[in-house]
Amino acid sequence: MAQDNLDLLGAINELERERGINRETLLEAVEAALVSAYKRNYNSVENVTARIDRQTGQVEMFVVKRVVDDVLDPTQEIPVEEAVHIDPAYQAGDTVEFPVLLKDFGRIAAQTAKQVVVQRIREAERGLIYDEFAQREGDIVTGLVQRIQNRNVFVDLGKTEAVLPPSEQMPADGYAPGERVRMYLVEVRRTTKGPQVIVSRTHPGLLKRLFELEVPEIHEGLVEIKAIAREAGTRSKLAVFSRDDHVDPVGACVGHKGMRVQHVVSELRGEKIDIVKWSPNPVEFVAQALSPSKVSHVLLDEAEKVARVVVPDFQLSLAIGRAGQNARLAAKLTGWRIDIRSDTQLTDGERAELAAQPAAASFAAPWSAGAGSGSGPAAPWAVGEALAPAADSRRQEVRERAQGDDE
């Protein structure tokens, strides 16, 4: 019997090493399993408890009853008169423990105990996995594509499986079993089958994390990503700021011969990336955000949060972008509603109003990755709505989409 007790402790210690589950959690699981097995084996309704000695592994079981003046439930209570025969110190409100003999605790009970232990171990493992991945929300994870089902891509992350819903897949992405893919971890949910990990390839956070991995200056805190506007799969804008006057934030992100940014572009399947310098001056920031076009003037309406921008005639299509994309992304990046006109489209009143404003051409952004000129009709005023969703609102949007895909 002593050897069996030592074997029990040895098995628990081995599980702790292999599965990473706390030893005390496993011992409590065994105790709960013994109680469950005893009640099933003997159809008992008594209050039974089990204790395992943490040093020797000795297993003991007890029926616990409460000392009362008037007994209403004999399976749970014992009268004071009877309790004092066991120990004169007992009084109403105390509890009495009666040892249970385990010699007839047979094979069926042992099997039941084993099943409960296995279940508790699984629950503990799921809890550990949930805690591990919940701490990684907002980070990049890498996994292997397992299968594609109902347009959902299931990715093996090693300890668990992640789901990449259709709404979070980039248009240019194609997935094949065994392919390695990088994703942004949006949310971890608790389910009866274990943690469900929701990932995204379209989240702006993916772009941010990729630059943090590629640019040491960002990781060290010398360069900060201030804002991101992204239309996944086609084009993105990134506003960066340097805390050190001797470090060029745009140059740091671009890298020697564009190597750093090209690694990010390659990971995002050719998505075009404009990198602009962030400025606390809204006029300068708006002008920078409209890269790669040149800007002549920027006039701000603080009350309406509108930036009126003037560009040279030959830059109008470039400032607007294909289907208004450049103006739209600039508005998302800056948080300002942007109205664009060319020099010849200004009225006399607007010319007089802008005459007192400093030229903004020097604010034009110096670099973009793979950005080409836009096309399409040049409207008198091109409008980009100021849509700059915060990370929390974007995360909520992903959750709602994922729920819709599940349904």
N, C-alpha and C positions, 0 to 999 in steps of 0.2 A: 504493500500500500504506500509506503514511504517512497519507493522508487517511482510509482505512478505520479505522486505529487511532484517529484523532481522533474519527471518527464513533462508534466503540464507546464511548469515554469520554464523549462528549456524550450518548449514549443512556442510559448508566448514571447520569450526573448528573441527567438529566431524570426518570428513574425514582425517584431518591432524593427529588427535590422533590415529585413527584406522589403517590407511595405512602408516603413517609415511611420507606423502608427504608434502612438504613445502607449507604453506598457500598461499604465493605469487604465486607459480606455479599454484595452483588451481584457484585463482582469475583471473590470466591471461588466463587460459583455459576457464573460463566462459565468459570472455570478447570476446575471439576469437569465441566462440560458438554463442554468440549473433550476432556478425557481420556476421558469416556464415548463420545463420538462417534468418536474415533480408534480405540478398541478394537473398537467395533462395525463400523466401516468396514473395518478391516484384520484382524478376527478375532485381535487381538493378545492375548497373555497376558503380555506384558512389563510391567514396572513403569514406567508412563509418568506423567510429571507435566507440568503446564502452568504457565507464569508469565506474568502480564501486568504490564508496567511501569506503575506507578501514575502516572507523569508523562507518558509518551509514548503509552501504550496498545499498545506493541509486544508482540506475542504470540510466545512461544517455548515449544517443547515438547522434552522430553528423555526418553530411556530411561535409567532409573537402575538400575545394577547394583552389587552388593556385592563388594568385593575379598576373595577367600578363597584359602587354600592349595590346597584340593581342591574342584573344581567338581562339584556334584551336580545343579544346575539351570542350564543355560546361559542360560535366559531371564532369570534373576534374578541370576546370579553371573558373575564374571570372575576368571581366575587372576591371581595376583600377577605372574607373569612377563610377562603381556600388559599389565597395568596400568602397570608401570614403564616400558614403552615410550612410554606416553602422557605420564606424568610420573614421574620417578624418586622423587618424594616419597611416592608411594602405597605403602601397606602393608596387610596383612590387617586387615579391619574397616572400612576406608574405603569410600566410595561414589564411583562414577564416573558422570558424566552425559554421554550421547551425544546431540547435537542431532538433532532429527527435522525433515526437510524437509516443509513444509506446502503446497508447490505443487500436490500431487495431492490435497490435502484437500478433496474435492469437495462437490457440492450435498447429497448424502445426509448427509454428516457435519455440514454446517452446519445442516440441518434437525433432526438429532438433537440437536445442541448447543442449538438454539433451544427444543426441547421440554423439555430438562432445565432450562434457565434459567427458563422459564415455571413449571415445577414448583417450583423452588427459591424463586422469587418468591412463589408462592402459599403455600408453607410459611412463609416469612418473614412474610408478611402475617397468616397465621393466628396465628403466634406473637405478633405485635404486638397483635392483637385480644385474644388470650387474656390477655396481660399487662395490657392496659388494663382489661378487665372484671374480672379477678381482683382487681385493686386496689380495685374498687368493691363487692366482696362486703360485704353489710351496709348498703348504701345504697339510696336510691330511684332507680329509672330510669323514664323515660317513653318510651312507644313507641306505634306505630299498629298496631291489630289487622290482620293480614294475612288469616288464614283460620282456620277451626275444623275440626279433623280428629280423629275418634275422641274427641271431647270435650276434646281438648287445644287450647288457644288459642295460636296462633303470632303473636308480636308483633315488628314491625320496630323495631330499635333504631338503625337507620342503618347501622352497620358490620357488624352481625350480627343474628341472629334469636334471640329468647328464647322459651322454652316455659313456658306457664302450665298446669300439670297440673290435672286435675279436683279433686284433693284440696286444691289451694291456691286454689281459686276460692270466693268468698263466695256464699252462697245467693241473695242479692239481685242479684248481678251478672248482666248480660246483655251479650253482646259482639256487635258488628257490624263487618264489614270497614270500615276507615278510621277507627274510633273511637279516640280518644286515651285511654290508660289509664296510671295510675301503679301501680308494683309495687315490691316489695321484692326485691332481688337476693340470692338464697339461696346459689347455688353456680355456679361456672364449671367445666365439665369439658372435658378434651382428648379429641377424637375424631378419627377418620381424615378426617372431612368438615369439620373445623374445630372451634372452640370451641362447646360447647353451654351456653347460659345458662339456668339454672332460676330462675324468679321466683315470687313468692307474693303473694296478696292477703290471706291469713289470718294471716300471721306477726305476732307482737307487735311486731317491729321496725318494721313499716310504721307502726303507730300512733306509735311513738316518733319516727321520722324526720319524720312529718308535723307533730308538735308542735314539733320542732326548727326546721322551716321557718317555722312560723307565729308562734312566740314568740321574739322577739329576746333576751329574758332567758335563755332556755335556750341559745341559740347563743353568748351572751357568757359563759356559765358562772355567772351569778348564781343561776339556778334549775336544779336537777338532778332528772331523772326517776329515782326510786329503784327503783320496781317497777311492773310492768304485769301485769295479768291480763286475758285476752281470750278471749271466745267470739265469733269473727268473724261479723259480720252481725247480731248481736243486741245484745250489751252488752260493755262493757269497763270496767275500773277502772284508774286511773292515780294513783300515789302520788308527790307532788312535795315538794321540800325547797328552802328558800331559804338561800343562803350569806350573804345580807345581811338584817339584821333589819328594814330599812326596805322590803323588797320582799315582798309577799304572794305566795307561790308559786301558790296557787290562783287568785287574782285575775289574775295575769299570764297564766296559761294560758287563763282564760276570756275575757279581753279586754273592751274597752268594749262593753257591751250584748251580751256573749256572742259577739262577731264572730269571735274567733280560734277558739274551740272549734267554732263552727258551720261554719266552713270545713272543719275536719277531719271533722265529722259528715257534711257533704255529700259529701266525697270518699269516705267509707266507706258511702255509700248509706243514711244514716239510722241507723247503728249508735249506740246509746245509750252515753254516756261519763260515768262518775262520776269526778270529780277530787277527791282527798282529800289532806290534808296528812300527809306522812310524819313519823313521830316515832321517836326512838331508844327511847322508852318503849313496850314491847310492849302494855301495857294501853291506852294512848292510841291507838296505831296500829290495834289490833284494833277499837276502838270507831269510829274514823274510817272504817275499811275497810267497815263495815256500812252506810254511807250508802246511801240517804237515811233509814234508820230511826234512831231515837233509842235509845241504850243506857243502861241504869241502872247495871249493874255488870259488871266483867270480872274473872274469877279465873283465874290462870294455873297450869298444872301443868307446870313446867319439864322434869321427867323424861320425861313422856309427850308433851310439846310440844302440849298441849291447852289451849285457851282456853274457859272456860265463861262464857257471856254471858247476862245477864238483861236483858230488854226489857219495857216496859209491855205490858199485854195487847193494846191496840189497835195495837201496833206489830209484833206477832209475824209476821203474814203478810208485812208489808213487809220485815222483817229476813230472813225466809227467802227471799222472792222467788218468782217463778213457777217451778215445778218445782225449787225449791231453788237457783235461779241466783245470787241475791244472796249467800247464805251460801257457795256454792261459789267464786264469784269472790273473795270476801273472804279465804277460806282460801288460794287461790292467790296472792293479793297479799301476804299477811302471812307465809305459810309455816307458819301454825299451823292445827291441826285445831280447828274452831270448833263448839261445841255451844251451841244457843240454847234458852232457856226464857223463858216469860213470868213475871211476878211471881206470879200465882196458882198456877203449876205447881210452885213451889218447895216442898220439904219443910221441916219445922221445922229439921232439922239444917243444911240448906243456907242457910236464912235466918240462922241463928246464925253460920255460916261467913262469909257475905257482909256481916254487920252491921259487921264491922271494916274492910271495904274502902271506899275513897272512892267517891263517886258518879261515874259516867263519863258522865253525860248531857251535860256540857259539851264532851265530846270529839267529839260528832256532827259529821260533815262538813257544810260549809255549802253545797255546790253539786253538782248533777249535771245533765248535758245530756240532756234528753228522758227522764229516768227516771220511770217511773210506778209505782204501787203494785203489789205482787205479788198473786197470788191462789193459791188452793189450800188444802187442809186444813192446819190448824195442829197439827203433831205435837208431843208433849211435849218431844222433843229434836230439833232440826233439825241435821243434821251436814253440814259442808262439809269434804271431804278437803283436806288441805294438799298441793296439787300446784303447785309453783312451778318449772317446768322452766327451766333456764338456757338462754341463747342457743345454746350449743353442742349441748345435747341436742335442742333444738327443730330446729336445723339438720340434725342427724342424722336426725330423724324425717322431715323434708321430703325428704331424699335417699332414704330408704327408700321413701317413698310414690311419689316420682318414678320410681324403678327399677321399682316394681310397675306403674305406669301404662305404662312403656315395654314391659314384658313382655306 
